[in-house]
Amino acid sequence: MLLKSLEFKHVSGQKVKITEIPVLEENSTFRFMLSAKLDLFIRQITNESVPKQTYSFQEYLKRVLKWKDYEQLFKSHILKHNA
């Protein structure tokens, strides 16, 4: 899965970076949900008085999504016999 990051300046002037944002195909069923969750996450960060420098969007999704949806989104192909 391809991941991207987003960097912006907070109202206080501090540079904030959001990492591990998944890039989905146009026809993905999760595309709209992820854009809404990312928008909400950015609003939460901008409302903080003293934000951290780096945030992980994947960790945020782990907290807010149902585990079944999270697994489908970040499913990893397990290799058999360590191949």
PDB file of N, CA, C and O in Angstrom:
ATOM      1  N   MET A   1       0.842  -1.178   0.000  1.00  0.00           N
ATOM      2  CA  MET A   1       0.000   0.000   0.000  1.00  0.00           C
ATOM      3  C   MET A   1       0.881   1.233   0.000  1.00  0.00           C
ATOM      4  O   MET A   1       1.897   1.300   0.692  1.00  0.00           O
ATOM      5  N   LEU A   2       0.470   2.194  -0.785  1.00  0.00           N
ATOM      6  CA  LEU A   2       1.191   3.448  -0.895  1.00  0.00           C
ATOM      7  C   LEU A   2       0.698   4.408   0.192  1.00  0.00           C
ATOM      8  O   LEU A   2      -0.506   4.592   0.371  1.00  0.00           O
ATOM      9  N   LEU A   3       1.638   5.010   0.910  1.00  0.00           N
ATOM     10  CA  LEU A   3       1.302   5.959   1.976  1.00  0.00           C
ATOM     11  C   LEU A   3       1.907   7.319   1.639  1.00  0.00           C
ATOM     12  O   LEU A   3       2.967   7.405   1.019  1.00  0.00           O
ATOM     13  N   LYS A   4       1.222   8.370   2.055  1.00  0.00           N
ATOM     14  CA  LYS A   4       1.733   9.722   1.834  1.00  0.00           C
ATOM     15  C   LYS A   4       1.742  10.468   3.155  1.00  0.00           C
ATOM     16  O   LYS A   4       1.247   9.964   4.164  1.00  0.00           O
ATOM     17  N   SER A   5       2.303  11.664   3.149  1.00  0.00           N
ATOM     18  CA  SER A   5       2.301  12.498   4.342  1.00  0.00           C
ATOM     19  C   SER A   5       1.846  13.898   3.968  1.00  0.00           C
ATOM     20  O   SER A   5       1.886  14.294   2.803  1.00  0.00           O
ATOM     21  N   LEU A   6       1.414  14.637   4.982  1.00  0.00           N
ATOM     22  CA  LEU A   6       0.896  15.985   4.791  1.00  0.00           C
ATOM     23  C   LEU A   6       1.569  16.886   5.809  1.00  0.00           C
ATOM     24  O   LEU A   6       1.667  16.537   6.985  1.00  0.00           O
ATOM     25  N   GLU A   7       2.031  18.036   5.363  1.00  0.00           N
ATOM     26  CA  GLU A   7       2.713  18.963   6.248  1.00  0.00           C
ATOM     27  C   GLU A   7       2.062  20.334   6.118  1.00  0.00           C
ATOM     28  O   GLU A   7       1.809  20.807   5.010  1.00  0.00           O
ATOM     29  N   PHE A   8       1.790  20.974   7.264  1.00  0.00           N
ATOM     30  CA  PHE A   8       1.179  22.299   7.254  1.00  0.00           C
ATOM     31  C   PHE A   8       1.611  23.074   8.490  1.00  0.00           C
ATOM     32  O   PHE A   8       2.180  22.514   9.426  1.00  0.00           O
ATOM     33  N   LYS A   9       1.329  24.376   8.475  1.00  0.00           N
ATOM     34  CA  LYS A   9       1.647  25.223   9.626  1.00  0.00           C
ATOM     35  C   LYS A   9       0.417  25.384  10.489  1.00  0.00           C
ATOM     36  O   LYS A   9      -0.670  25.677   9.990  1.00  0.00           O
ATOM     37  N   HIS A  10       0.590  25.193  11.787  1.00  0.00           N
ATOM     38  CA  HIS A  10      -0.476  25.377  12.765  1.00  0.00           C
ATOM     39  C   HIS A  10      -0.687  26.872  12.975  1.00  0.00           C
ATOM     40  O   HIS A  10       0.172  27.680  12.620  1.00  0.00           O
ATOM     41  N   VAL A  11      -1.815  27.234  13.543  1.00  0.00           N
ATOM     42  CA  VAL A  11      -2.132  28.641  13.815  1.00  0.00           C
ATOM     43  C   VAL A  11      -1.041  29.292  14.662  1.00  0.00           C
ATOM     44  O   VAL A  11      -0.765  30.483  14.515  1.00  0.00           O
ATOM     45  N   SER A  12      -0.418  28.508  15.551  1.00  0.00           N
ATOM     46  CA  SER A  12       0.635  29.030  16.415  1.00  0.00           C
ATOM     47  C   SER A  12       1.954  29.233  15.673  1.00  0.00           C
ATOM     48  O   SER A  12       2.897  29.788  16.236  1.00  0.00           O
ATOM     49  N   GLY A  13       2.033  28.787  14.410  1.00  0.00           N
ATOM     50  CA  GLY A  13       3.247  28.946  13.618  1.00  0.00           C
ATOM     51  C   GLY A  13       4.120  27.704  13.591  1.00  0.00           C
ATOM     52  O   GLY A  13       5.114  27.658  12.865  1.00  0.00           O
ATOM     53  N   GLN A  14       3.759  26.704  14.371  1.00  0.00           N
ATOM     54  CA  GLN A  14       4.539  25.468  14.432  1.00  0.00           C
ATOM     55  C   GLN A  14       4.223  24.593  13.215  1.00  0.00           C
ATOM     56  O   GLN A  14       3.072  24.492  12.790  1.00  0.00           O
ATOM     57  N   LYS A  15       5.259  23.965  12.665  1.00  0.00           N
ATOM     58  CA  LYS A  15       5.078  23.060  11.534  1.00  0.00           C
ATOM     59  C   LYS A  15       4.595  21.705  12.057  1.00  0.00           C
ATOM     60  O   LYS A  15       5.180  21.152  12.988  1.00  0.00           O
ATOM     61  N   VAL A  16       3.522  21.171  11.451  1.00  0.00           N
ATOM     62  CA  VAL A  16       2.925  19.898  11.867  1.00  0.00           C
ATOM     63  C   VAL A  16       2.943  18.949  10.672  1.00  0.00           C
ATOM     64  O   VAL A  16       2.651  19.350   9.545  1.00  0.00           O
ATOM     65  N   LYS A  17       3.288  17.688  10.928  1.00  0.00           N
ATOM     66  CA  LYS A  17       3.346  16.698   9.870  1.00  0.00           C
ATOM     67  C   LYS A  17       2.456  15.502  10.233  1.00  0.00           C
ATOM     68  O   LYS A  17       2.546  14.962  11.336  1.00  0.00           O
ATOM     69  N   ILE A  18       1.600  15.101   9.296  1.00  0.00           N
ATOM     70  CA  ILE A  18       0.760  13.917   9.461  1.00  0.00           C
ATOM     71  C   ILE A  18       1.308  12.861   8.515  1.00  0.00           C
ATOM     72  O   ILE A  18       1.365  13.081   7.306  1.00  0.00           O
ATOM     73  N   THR A  19       1.713  11.714   9.055  1.00  0.00           N
ATOM     74  CA  THR A  19       2.311  10.653   8.255  1.00  0.00           C
ATOM     75  C   THR A  19       1.367   9.470   8.118  1.00  0.00           C
ATOM     76  O   THR A  19       0.335   9.405   8.786  1.00  0.00           O
ATOM     77  N   GLU A  20       1.725   8.546   7.255  1.00  0.00           N
ATOM     78  CA  GLU A  20       1.022   7.275   7.057  1.00  0.00           C
ATOM     79  C   GLU A  20      -0.440   7.455   6.618  1.00  0.00           C
ATOM     80  O   GLU A  20      -1.345   6.815   7.153  1.00  0.00           O
ATOM     81  N   ILE A  21      -0.642   8.322   5.651  1.00  0.00           N
ATOM     82  CA  ILE A  21      -1.977   8.516   5.068  1.00  0.00           C
ATOM     83  C   ILE A  21      -2.075   7.590   3.855  1.00  0.00           C
ATOM     84  O   ILE A  21      -1.316   7.755   2.900  1.00  0.00           O
ATOM     85  N   PRO A  22      -2.992   6.622   3.870  1.00  0.00           N
ATOM     86  CA  PRO A  22      -3.079   5.690   2.746  1.00  0.00           C
ATOM     87  C   PRO A  22      -3.611   6.352   1.478  1.00  0.00           C
ATOM     88  O   PRO A  22      -4.514   7.188   1.528  1.00  0.00           O
ATOM     89  N   VAL A  23      -3.038   5.966   0.350  1.00  0.00           N
ATOM     90  CA  VAL A  23      -3.499   6.430  -0.960  1.00  0.00           C
ATOM     91  C   VAL A  23      -4.339   5.306  -1.549  1.00  0.00           C
ATOM     92  O   VAL A  23      -3.849   4.196  -1.753  1.00  0.00           O
ATOM     93  N   LEU A  24      -5.601   5.599  -1.822  1.00  0.00           N
ATOM     94  CA  LEU A  24      -6.524   4.581  -2.314  1.00  0.00           C
ATOM     95  C   LEU A  24      -6.895   4.832  -3.762  1.00  0.00           C
ATOM     96  O   LEU A  24      -6.771   5.951  -4.260  1.00  0.00           O
ATOM     97  N   GLU A  25      -7.349   3.788  -4.432  1.00  0.00           N
ATOM     98  CA  GLU A  25      -7.797   3.911  -5.816  1.00  0.00           C
ATOM     99  C   GLU A  25      -9.111   4.674  -5.864  1.00  0.00           C
ATOM    100  O   GLU A  25      -9.811   4.784  -4.858  1.00  0.00           O
ATOM    101  N   GLU A  26      -9.440   5.196  -7.028  1.00  0.00           N
ATOM    102  CA  GLU A  26     -10.662   5.991  -7.212  1.00  0.00           C
ATOM    103  C   GLU A  26     -11.923   5.217  -6.847  1.00  0.00           C
ATOM    104  O   GLU A  26     -12.860   5.791  -6.291  1.00  0.00           O
ATOM    105  N   ASN A  27     -11.958   3.929  -7.151  1.00  0.00           N
ATOM    106  CA  ASN A  27     -13.168   3.131  -6.928  1.00  0.00           C
ATOM    107  C   ASN A  27     -13.191   2.428  -5.570  1.00  0.00           C
ATOM    108  O   ASN A  27     -14.036   1.560  -5.354  1.00  0.00           O
ATOM    109  N   SER A  28     -12.304   2.770  -4.666  1.00  0.00           N
ATOM    110  CA  SER A  28     -12.251   2.133  -3.354  1.00  0.00           C
ATOM    111  C   SER A  28     -13.450   2.545  -2.498  1.00  0.00           C
ATOM    112  O   SER A  28     -13.869   3.703  -2.503  1.00  0.00           O
ATOM    113  N   THR A  29     -13.985   1.579  -1.770  1.00  0.00           N
ATOM    114  CA  THR A  29     -15.133   1.859  -0.904  1.00  0.00           C
ATOM    115  C   THR A  29     -14.739   2.676   0.326  1.00  0.00           C
ATOM    116  O   THR A  29     -15.601   3.279   0.965  1.00  0.00           O
ATOM    117  N   PHE A  30     -13.467   2.701   0.661  1.00  0.00           N
ATOM    118  CA  PHE A  30     -12.997   3.424   1.847  1.00  0.00           C
ATOM    119  C   PHE A  30     -12.584   4.857   1.543  1.00  0.00           C
ATOM    120  O   PHE A  30     -12.280   5.609   2.469  1.00  0.00           O
ATOM    121  N   ARG A  31     -12.564   5.253   0.289  1.00  0.00           N
ATOM    122  CA  ARG A  31     -12.033   6.566  -0.101  1.00  0.00           C
ATOM    123  C   ARG A  31     -12.769   7.730   0.570  1.00  0.00           C
ATOM    124  O   ARG A  31     -12.127   8.619   1.129  1.00  0.00           O
ATOM    125  N   PHE A  32     -14.088   7.737   0.522  1.00  0.00           N
ATOM    126  CA  PHE A  32     -14.855   8.834   1.123  1.00  0.00           C
ATOM    127  C   PHE A  32     -14.698   8.840   2.642  1.00  0.00           C
ATOM    128  O   PHE A  32     -14.531   9.899   3.246  1.00  0.00           O
ATOM    129  N   MET A  33     -14.752   7.658   3.259  1.00  0.00           N
ATOM    130  CA  MET A  33     -14.621   7.559   4.714  1.00  0.00           C
ATOM    131  C   MET A  33     -13.256   8.091   5.170  1.00  0.00           C
ATOM    132  O   MET A  33     -13.167   8.811   6.165  1.00  0.00           O
ATOM    133  N   LEU A  34     -12.196   7.731   4.436  1.00  0.00           N
ATOM    134  CA  LEU A  34     -10.866   8.191   4.822  1.00  0.00           C
ATOM    135  C   LEU A  34     -10.711   9.693   4.668  1.00  0.00           C
ATOM    136  O   LEU A  34     -10.074  10.336   5.503  1.00  0.00           O
ATOM    137  N   SER A  35     -11.280  10.262   3.618  1.00  0.00           N
ATOM    138  CA  SER A  35     -11.162  11.711   3.450  1.00  0.00           C
ATOM    139  C   SER A  35     -11.917  12.443   4.564  1.00  0.00           C
ATOM    140  O   SER A  35     -11.467  13.488   5.032  1.00  0.00           O
ATOM    141  N   ALA A  36     -13.058  11.902   4.988  1.00  0.00           N
ATOM    142  CA  ALA A  36     -13.809  12.509   6.090  1.00  0.00           C
ATOM    143  C   ALA A  36     -13.044  12.381   7.409  1.00  0.00           C
ATOM    144  O   ALA A  36     -12.994  13.328   8.194  1.00  0.00           O
ATOM    145  N   LYS A  37     -12.447  11.208   7.651  1.00  0.00           N
ATOM    146  CA  LYS A  37     -11.665  10.992   8.880  1.00  0.00           C
ATOM    147  C   LYS A  37     -10.427  11.883   8.896  1.00  0.00           C
ATOM    148  O   LYS A  37     -10.057  12.409   9.945  1.00  0.00           O
ATOM    149  N   LEU A  38      -9.780  12.058   7.734  1.00  0.00           N
ATOM    150  CA  LEU A  38      -8.604  12.920   7.666  1.00  0.00           C
ATOM    151  C   LEU A  38      -8.985  14.370   7.942  1.00  0.00           C
ATOM    152  O   LEU A  38      -8.259  15.075   8.644  1.00  0.00           O
ATOM    153  N   ASP A  39     -10.105  14.821   7.403  1.00  0.00           N
ATOM    154  CA  ASP A  39     -10.582  16.177   7.644  1.00  0.00           C
ATOM    155  C   ASP A  39     -10.851  16.397   9.138  1.00  0.00           C
ATOM    156  O   ASP A  39     -10.475  17.427   9.697  1.00  0.00           O
ATOM    157  N   LEU A  40     -11.495  15.435   9.766  1.00  0.00           N
ATOM    158  CA  LEU A  40     -11.781  15.518  11.197  1.00  0.00           C
ATOM    159  C   LEU A  40     -10.489  15.526  12.017  1.00  0.00           C
ATOM    160  O   LEU A  40     -10.373  16.273  12.988  1.00  0.00           O
ATOM    161  N   PHE A  41      -9.526  14.698  11.628  1.00  0.00           N
ATOM    162  CA  PHE A  41      -8.241  14.619  12.325  1.00  0.00           C
ATOM    163  C   PHE A  41      -7.489  15.946  12.227  1.00  0.00           C
ATOM    164  O   PHE A  41      -6.918  16.410  13.214  1.00  0.00           O
ATOM    165  N   ILE A  42      -7.489  16.555  11.045  1.00  0.00           N
ATOM    166  CA  ILE A  42      -6.811  17.843  10.871  1.00  0.00           C
ATOM    167  C   ILE A  42      -7.489  18.926  11.715  1.00  0.00           C
ATOM    168  O   ILE A  42      -6.812  19.761  12.315  1.00  0.00           O
ATOM    169  N   ARG A  43      -8.820  18.912  11.760  1.00  0.00           N
ATOM    170  CA  ARG A  43      -9.530  19.892  12.596  1.00  0.00           C
ATOM    171  C   ARG A  43      -9.199  19.713  14.074  1.00  0.00           C
ATOM    172  O   ARG A  43      -9.065  20.699  14.800  1.00  0.00           O
ATOM    173  N   GLN A  44      -9.066  18.463  14.531  1.00  0.00           N
ATOM    174  CA  GLN A  44      -8.704  18.213  15.925  1.00  0.00           C
ATOM    175  C   GLN A  44      -7.315  18.760  16.221  1.00  0.00           C
ATOM    176  O   GLN A  44      -7.085  19.343  17.281  1.00  0.00           O
ATOM    177  N   ILE A  45      -6.398  18.573  15.292  1.00  0.00           N
ATOM    178  CA  ILE A  45      -5.027  19.061  15.492  1.00  0.00           C
ATOM    179  C   ILE A  45      -5.001  20.585  15.517  1.00  0.00           C
ATOM    180  O   ILE A  45      -4.311  21.175  16.349  1.00  0.00           O
ATOM    181  N   THR A  46      -5.741  21.232  14.617  1.00  0.00           N
ATOM    182  CA  THR A  46      -5.731  22.700  14.585  1.00  0.00           C
ATOM    183  C   THR A  46      -6.397  23.305  15.815  1.00  0.00           C
ATOM    184  O   THR A  46      -6.118  24.453  16.161  1.00  0.00           O
ATOM    185  N   ASN A  47      -7.274  22.554  16.481  1.00  0.00           N
ATOM    186  CA  ASN A  47      -7.912  23.065  17.696  1.00  0.00           C
ATOM    187  C   ASN A  47      -7.043  22.905  18.934  1.00  0.00           C
ATOM    188  O   ASN A  47      -7.353  23.485  19.975  1.00  0.00           O
ATOM    189  N   GLU A  48      -5.964  22.136  18.851  1.00  0.00           N
ATOM    190  CA  GLU A  48      -5.055  21.981  19.988  1.00  0.00           C
ATOM    191  C   GLU A  48      -4.243  23.257  20.161  1.00  0.00           C
ATOM    192  O   GLU A  48      -3.835  23.884  19.183  1.00  0.00           O
ATOM    193  N   SER A  49      -4.012  23.633  21.417  1.00  0.00           N
ATOM    194  CA  SER A  49      -3.248  24.852  21.662  1.00  0.00           C
ATOM    195  C   SER A  49      -1.752  24.618  21.445  1.00  0.00           C
ATOM    196  O   SER A  49      -1.056  25.498  20.939  1.00  0.00           O
ATOM    197  N   VAL A  50      -1.255  23.442  21.822  1.00  0.00           N
ATOM    198  CA  VAL A  50       0.159  23.107  21.618  1.00  0.00           C
ATOM    199  C   VAL A  50       0.215  21.734  20.937  1.00  0.00           C
ATOM    200  O   VAL A  50       0.217  20.708  21.617  1.00  0.00           O
ATOM    201  N   PRO A  51       0.262  21.710  19.606  1.00  0.00           N
ATOM    202  CA  PRO A  51       0.277  20.425  18.894  1.00  0.00           C
ATOM    203  C   PRO A  51       1.665  19.777  18.905  1.00  0.00           C
ATOM    204  O   PRO A  51       2.676  20.446  19.119  1.00  0.00           O
ATOM    205  N   LYS A  52       1.690  18.464  18.671  1.00  0.00           N
ATOM    206  CA  LYS A  52       2.958  17.760  18.501  1.00  0.00           C
ATOM    207  C   LYS A  52       3.489  18.080  17.112  1.00  0.00           C
ATOM    208  O   LYS A  52       2.770  18.644  16.286  1.00  0.00           O
ATOM    209  N   GLN A  53       4.738  17.726  16.850  1.00  0.00           N
ATOM    210  CA  GLN A  53       5.318  17.987  15.533  1.00  0.00           C
ATOM    211  C   GLN A  53       4.880  16.947  14.517  1.00  0.00           C
ATOM    212  O   GLN A  53       4.715  17.272  13.342  1.00  0.00           O
ATOM    213  N   THR A  54       4.685  15.691  14.945  1.00  0.00           N
ATOM    214  CA  THR A  54       4.349  14.608  14.024  1.00  0.00           C
ATOM    215  C   THR A  54       3.189  13.793  14.566  1.00  0.00           C
ATOM    216  O   THR A  54       3.146  13.466  15.752  1.00  0.00           O
ATOM    217  N   TYR A  55       2.253  13.469  13.692  1.00  0.00           N
ATOM    218  CA  TYR A  55       1.104  12.627  14.021  1.00  0.00           C
ATOM    219  C   TYR A  55       1.053  11.477  13.027  1.00  0.00           C
ATOM    220  O   TYR A  55       1.437  11.633  11.868  1.00  0.00           O
ATOM    221  N   SER A  56       0.578  10.321  13.482  1.00  0.00           N
ATOM    222  CA  SER A  56       0.400   9.169  12.610  1.00  0.00           C
ATOM    223  C   SER A  56      -1.091   8.982  12.335  1.00  0.00           C
ATOM    224  O   SER A  56      -1.870   8.726  13.253  1.00  0.00           O
ATOM    225  N   PHE A  57      -1.480   9.111  11.074  1.00  0.00           N
ATOM    226  CA  PHE A  57      -2.874   8.927  10.703  1.00  0.00           C
ATOM    227  C   PHE A  57      -3.276   7.462  10.859  1.00  0.00           C
ATOM    228  O   PHE A  57      -4.425   7.164  11.189  1.00  0.00           O
ATOM    229  N   GLN A  58      -2.343   6.555  10.626  1.00  0.00           N
ATOM    230  CA  GLN A  58      -2.632   5.132  10.779  1.00  0.00           C
ATOM    231  C   GLN A  58      -2.949   4.800  12.235  1.00  0.00           C
ATOM    232  O   GLN A  58      -3.861   4.015  12.497  1.00  0.00           O
ATOM    233  N   GLU A  59      -2.224   5.374  13.175  1.00  0.00           N
ATOM    234  CA  GLU A  59      -2.511   5.158  14.592  1.00  0.00           C
ATOM    235  C   GLU A  59      -3.859   5.757  14.978  1.00  0.00           C
ATOM    236  O   GLU A  59      -4.589   5.181  15.785  1.00  0.00           O
ATOM    237  N   TYR A  60      -4.187   6.900  14.408  1.00  0.00           N
ATOM    238  CA  TYR A  60      -5.491   7.522  14.654  1.00  0.00           C
ATOM    239  C   TYR A  60      -6.612   6.615  14.151  1.00  0.00           C
ATOM    240  O   TYR A  60      -7.614   6.417  14.839  1.00  0.00           O
ATOM    241  N   LEU A  61      -6.437   6.065  12.944  1.00  0.00           N
ATOM    242  CA  LEU A  61      -7.451   5.170  12.392  1.00  0.00           C
ATOM    243  C   LEU A  61      -7.598   3.905  13.231  1.00  0.00           C
ATOM    244  O   LEU A  61      -8.695   3.357  13.347  1.00  0.00           O
ATOM    245  N   LYS A  62      -6.508   3.447  13.810  1.00  0.00           N
ATOM    246  CA  LYS A  62      -6.561   2.261  14.659  1.00  0.00           C
ATOM    247  C   LYS A  62      -7.469   2.504  15.865  1.00  0.00           C
ATOM    248  O   LYS A  62      -8.125   1.582  16.349  1.00  0.00           O
ATOM    249  N   ARG A  63      -7.503   3.742  16.348  1.00  0.00           N
ATOM    250  CA  ARG A  63      -8.337   4.079  17.508  1.00  0.00           C
ATOM    251  C   ARG A  63      -9.794   4.313  17.133  1.00  0.00           C
ATOM    252  O   ARG A  63     -10.681   3.973  17.916  1.00  0.00           O
ATOM    253  N   VAL A  64     -10.072   4.886  15.952  1.00  0.00           N
ATOM    254  CA  VAL A  64     -11.435   5.321  15.640  1.00  0.00           C
ATOM    255  C   VAL A  64     -12.232   4.375  14.750  1.00  0.00           C
ATOM    256  O   VAL A  64     -13.461   4.433  14.740  1.00  0.00           O
ATOM    257  N   LEU A  65     -11.556   3.508  14.006  1.00  0.00           N
ATOM    258  CA  LEU A  65     -12.274   2.591  13.123  1.00  0.00           C
ATOM    259  C   LEU A  65     -12.597   1.277  13.834  1.00  0.00           C
ATOM    260  O   LEU A  65     -11.947   0.901  14.809  1.00  0.00           O
ATOM    261  N   LYS A  66     -13.606   0.599  13.324  1.00  0.00           N
ATOM    262  CA  LYS A  66     -13.859  -0.755  13.774  1.00  0.00           C
ATOM    263  C   LYS A  66     -12.688  -1.605  13.301  1.00  0.00           C
ATOM    264  O   LYS A  66     -12.139  -1.367  12.225  1.00  0.00           O
ATOM    265  N   TRP A  67     -12.306  -2.594  14.099  1.00  0.00           N
ATOM    266  CA  TRP A  67     -11.123  -3.385  13.783  1.00  0.00           C
ATOM    267  C   TRP A  67     -11.266  -4.089  12.431  1.00  0.00           C
ATOM    268  O   TRP A  67     -10.297  -4.210  11.683  1.00  0.00           O
ATOM    269  N   LYS A  68     -12.467  -4.547  12.129  1.00  0.00           N
ATOM    270  CA  LYS A  68     -12.727  -5.236  10.862  1.00  0.00           C
ATOM    271  C   LYS A  68     -12.430  -4.310   9.682  1.00  0.00           C
ATOM    272  O   LYS A  68     -11.800  -4.726   8.710  1.00  0.00           O
ATOM    273  N   ASP A  69     -12.879  -3.065   9.764  1.00  0.00           N
ATOM    274  CA  ASP A  69     -12.623  -2.088   8.705  1.00  0.00           C
ATOM    275  C   ASP A  69     -11.139  -1.749   8.618  1.00  0.00           C
ATOM    276  O   ASP A  69     -10.594  -1.605   7.523  1.00  0.00           O
ATOM    277  N   TYR A  70     -10.487  -1.623   9.769  1.00  0.00           N
ATOM    278  CA  TYR A  70      -9.057  -1.307   9.798  1.00  0.00           C
ATOM    279  C   TYR A  70      -8.256  -2.427   9.126  1.00  0.00           C
ATOM    280  O   TYR A  70      -7.342  -2.158   8.346  1.00  0.00           O
ATOM    281  N   GLU A  71      -8.599  -3.669   9.427  1.00  0.00           N
ATOM    282  CA  GLU A  71      -7.897  -4.804   8.823  1.00  0.00           C
ATOM    283  C   GLU A  71      -8.088  -4.837   7.313  1.00  0.00           C
ATOM    284  O   GLU A  71      -7.143  -5.109   6.574  1.00  0.00           O
ATOM    285  N   GLN A  72      -9.307  -4.561   6.850  1.00  0.00           N
ATOM    286  CA  GLN A  72      -9.560  -4.554   5.411  1.00  0.00           C
ATOM    287  C   GLN A  72      -8.770  -3.450   4.719  1.00  0.00           C
ATOM    288  O   GLN A  72      -8.283  -3.634   3.604  1.00  0.00           O
ATOM    289  N   LEU A  73      -8.646  -2.326   5.367  1.00  0.00           N
ATOM    290  CA  LEU A  73      -7.936  -1.192   4.791  1.00  0.00           C
ATOM    291  C   LEU A  73      -6.430  -1.449   4.730  1.00  0.00           C
ATOM    292  O   LEU A  73      -5.797  -1.182   3.709  1.00  0.00           O
ATOM    293  N   PHE A  74      -5.862  -1.960   5.806  1.00  0.00           N
ATOM    294  CA  PHE A  74      -4.415  -2.163   5.896  1.00  0.00           C
ATOM    295  C   PHE A  74      -4.029  -3.635   5.836  1.00  0.00           C
ATOM    296  O   PHE A  74      -3.011  -4.031   6.402  1.00  0.00           O
ATOM    297  N   LYS A  75      -4.824  -4.440   5.163  1.00  0.00           N
ATOM    298  CA  LYS A  75      -4.522  -5.871   5.127  1.00  0.00           C
ATOM    299  C   LYS A  75      -3.159  -6.101   4.494  1.00  0.00           C
ATOM    300  O   LYS A  75      -2.813  -5.535   3.458  1.00  0.00           O
ATOM    301  N   SER A  76      -2.412  -6.949   5.159  1.00  0.00           N
ATOM    302  CA  SER A  76      -1.091  -7.287   4.632  1.00  0.00           C
ATOM    303  C   SER A  76      -1.127  -8.745   4.183  1.00  0.00           C
ATOM    304  O   SER A  76      -1.728  -9.603   4.830  1.00  0.00           O
ATOM    305  N   HIS A  77      -0.481  -8.990   3.083  1.00  0.00           N
ATOM    306  CA  HIS A  77      -0.447 -10.344   2.557  1.00  0.00           C
ATOM    307  C   HIS A  77       0.622 -11.119   3.310  1.00  0.00           C
ATOM    308  O   HIS A  77       1.806 -10.789   3.244  1.00  0.00           O
ATOM    309  N   ILE A  78       0.202 -12.134   4.015  1.00  0.00           N
ATOM    310  CA  ILE A  78       1.134 -12.937   4.794  1.00  0.00           C
ATOM    311  C   ILE A  78       1.780 -13.958   3.868  1.00  0.00           C
ATOM    312  O   ILE A  78       1.098 -14.691   3.152  1.00  0.00           O
ATOM    313  N   LEU A  79       3.092 -13.991   3.896  1.00  0.00           N
ATOM    314  CA  LEU A  79       3.818 -14.921   3.051  1.00  0.00           C
ATOM    315  C   LEU A  79       3.869 -16.294   3.717  1.00  0.00           C
ATOM    316  O   LEU A  79       4.122 -16.398   4.917  1.00  0.00           O
ATOM    317  N   LYS A  80       3.635 -17.314   2.957  1.00  0.00           N
ATOM    318  CA  LYS A  80       3.673 -18.664   3.496  1.00  0.00           C
ATOM    319  C   LYS A  80       5.103 -19.173   3.501  1.00  0.00           C
ATOM    320  O   LYS A  80       5.850 -18.978   2.542  1.00  0.00           O
ATOM    321  N   HIS A  81       5.469 -19.821   4.581  1.00  0.00           N
ATOM    322  CA  HIS A  81       6.789 -20.454   4.719  1.00  0.00           C
ATOM    323  C   HIS A  81       7.927 -19.453   4.534  1.00  0.00           C
ATOM    324  O   HIS A  81       8.976 -19.786   3.982  1.00  0.00           O
ATOM    325  N   ASN A  82       7.709 -18.231   5.001  1.00  0.00           N
ATOM    326  CA  ASN A  82       8.729 -17.175   4.936  1.00  0.00           C
ATOM    327  C   ASN A  82       9.252 -16.917   3.534  1.00  0.00           C
ATOM    328  O   ASN A  82      10.408 -16.528   3.368  1.00  0.00           O
ATOM    329  N   ALA A  83       8.434 -17.124   2.541  1.00  0.00           N
ATOM    330  CA  ALA A  83       8.881 -16.930   1.152  1.00  0.00           C
ATOM    331  C   ALA A  83       8.663 -15.510   0.700  1.00  0.00           C
ATOM    332  O   ALA A  83       8.981 -15.169  -0.440  1.00  0.00           O
TER     333      ALA A  83
END
